[in-house]
């Protein structure tokens, strides 16, 4: 073998020997690197899974709040929000809501909230569900690195309506009570100071008769107010549930109204199916329902010859329908939405006397039984009130 060939072989051996001895170590190092790489990838996947799990938990928590919620940056950018706030405002996350909102109280409130360093409270009116609703907005700065601001929307529409109803009730009740009390006070003063009136038996009897009339009105008003209050604070379970004959209750009510029925020559008709018509509920409140509906029809239609019909049906879905109708003057369309409001009077002339609480009592008593009432009318043709009580009459209760 020539020298240069020996030299080449020696060089190759010199290079190959280290690899021959280091190859196991290189394979071990490669396996170790691959194992570490797999561990890193596993940790990355675990981190992604944890992040997704955390985001999912955050989302579930926000949805569980049950109210619209926003997490904002000081710039106005939405970091996070639940479906409720998207439905309310129509904006998804990752947008700058202050740039998208039109000028108004909501944008002004949120602009102030992202700049404030303490919790703030605002009241705004927003369109939602086809109507304007009132929301109380609570903003809370979060002491984190990015200075997030939590925004919660609470729907206080019903609360506001309740406050308005109570305020109106107090105002109307005060007005209704003042009138008979003023009259009574005036007559008492006359009896005390007018000697001629005090000595005139006929005049004195006339005054006492008027005082008795207004006292009875005052008592009826107070009783009706107490009835409304009791019904508003009575849940379905608070009623005296019993099985009773609807026809028997109606006859008792008819007896109480016999004087008016005879004086106005009313044509009375009943139609029950089946007969006897057995119901379950509070018979006392049903007597109040029927009495107020019938008295309302009689007072609004004093002309002789009124036709009054009371019908009751057991429907296929086990619901019960009761209908009281007449062929009187009817109710104007503009008044129909308000006739069940307390103290509302469709008759603005003052000709029709009453406390203004009768139909409100009817509505509350029907709702206490879990039912609904609907009024229909054609002016000059008549009016009808239809009560529906779901699954109220049971087949086992009908003889």
Residue, then its C-alpha position, 0 to 999 in steps of 0.5 A: x500500500x502506498x504511503x498516501x493511501x495509508x495516510x488517507x486510511x489513518x485520517x479516516x480512522x482518526x475521524x471515525x474513532x471519536x464518532x465510534x466512541x461518542x455515537x452512543x452518547x450522541x444517541x442518548x443526548x438526541x433521545x434526551x433532547x427529544x424527550x425534553x422537546x416532547x415535555x415542552x410540547x406537552x406543557x404547551x398543550x397543557x397550558x393551552x388546555x388550562x387557558x381554554x378551561x379558564x376562559x370557558x369557566x370565565x364564560x360560564x361564570x359570566x353567563x351564570x350572572x344572569x345580567x348583562x356584564x362588560x369588562x372594559x379597558x380604560x380605552x373603552x375596548x371590550x375585553x370580555x362580555x356575556x351573551x346578555x350584554x350582546x343581546x342588550x347592546x348588540x356589540x361583541x367583544x374586542x371592539x371599542x364600544x365608546x366609538x360605536x355607541x351613538x351619543x346619549x346617556x349610555x355612552x356618557x355613562x360608560x365614558x365616565x365609568x372608564x375614567x373614574x377611580x371609584x365605583x359609580x352608579x348610573x341610570x339609563x333607558x335602553x330599547x330592549x325586547x321591543x320596549x324601552x326599559x330602565x337599567x341601573x349600571x354599576x361600574x367597578x374599577x379593578x386594581x389589576x395591571x391593565x386597569x380593567x373596569x367591570x360594568x354590570x347592568x341591572x334591569x329595574x324597569x319593574x321596580x320603577x313601575x312598582x314605585x310609580x304605581x305605589x305613588x299613583x295609588x297613594x295620590x289617587x287614594x288620597x284624592x278619593x278619600x278626601x272627597x267624602x271626608x270633606x263632604x262629611x266634615x261640611x255636613x257635620x259643621x252645618x249641623x253643629x252651627x246651623x240652628x235652623x237646620x238642627x231644628x228642622x227634622x226633614x232637613x236634618x234627615x236629608x243631611x243625615x241621609x247624605x252623610x250616610x251615603x258618603x260614609x258608605x262610599x268611604x267604607x266601600x272605598x277602604x274595603x276595596x283598597x284593603x282587598x287590592x292590597x290583600x290580593x297583591x300580597x297573596x300568592x296562589x298558595x295563600x288562597x282558600x282552595x276548595x271545590x265549589x259550585x260556580x252557579x251557586x256563587x253566581x246566584x249569591x252575587x245575583x241576589x246582592x244585585x237584585x235591586x239594580x237588576x230589577x230597576x234596570x229591567x235586565x235580561x239575565x242569561x246563563x250558559x254553563x257546560x257542563x252543569x252543574x259547573x264545579x270549580x276549584x279555587x277560592x269561592x270568596x274571591x270568585x264572588x268578588x270577581x263576578x260581583x265587580x264585573x256585573x256591577x260594572x256593567x250595570x253602572x255603565x249601562x243604566x238604560x233599561x233592557x240591558x242584556x247580561x250573559x254569564x257563561x262558563x266552559x270546561x275546555x279540552x285542555x282542562x282549562x276553564x273559561x268564564x265570560x261576562x258580556x253585555x250589549x251596552x254602550x261598550x268601552x272606547x278602544x283608547x280606554x281598553x288598555x287601562x281599565x284594570x288600572x286602579x282608580x282609572x275611569x273610562x267615564x270622564x263625566x262623573x256620571x258613573x259612581x264607584x271607587x274605581x277599584x272594581x276591575x283592579x280587584x277582578x284582575x288581581x283575583x284572577x291572577x291570584x288563581x293563576x289565570x288571565x282576563x281579557x276585555x273586548x268591546x265595540x262601542x255602541x254594541x257591547x263589552x265582554x270580559x273573558x277569564x281563563x284559568x289553566x287546568x283549573x277544573x279537574x274531571x274528577x271534580x265534575x259530577 
